[in-house]
Amino acid sequence: MAKAEETIDICGVLVHATKGKESEVEATLQAIEGVDVHHVTDNSRLVVTVELDGKGQVIDTMDSFRDIPGVVSTVLTYQHSEEV
């Protein structure tokens, strides 16, 4: 039986927030393990990275963004995975 590869996964995500809810969305995102908010634009977009071990965790984390009050949409802009 082959050993499962351990990976680290990094994704860039653009999160569109409801106007006026940017701060609340940013605080909620920052509280999630492996998530960093790098910039909030004047037009309610948040530039976010997700860095976690394993693709399943990244996908689950990104999926959870849509349940955050004030999040309108999310777009995956970058994905990288490599063995550790």
HELIX and SHEET records of a PDB file:
HELIX    1   1 GLU A   22  GLN A   30  1                                   9    
HELIX    2   2 LYS A   55  PHE A   65  1                                  11    
SHEET    1   A 4 VAL A  35  VAL A  40  0                                        
SHEET    2   A 4 ARG A  45  ASP A  53 -1                                        
SHEET    3   A 4 THR A   7  ALA A  17 -1                                        
SHEET    4   A 4 VAL A  71  GLU A  83 -1                                        
END                                                                             
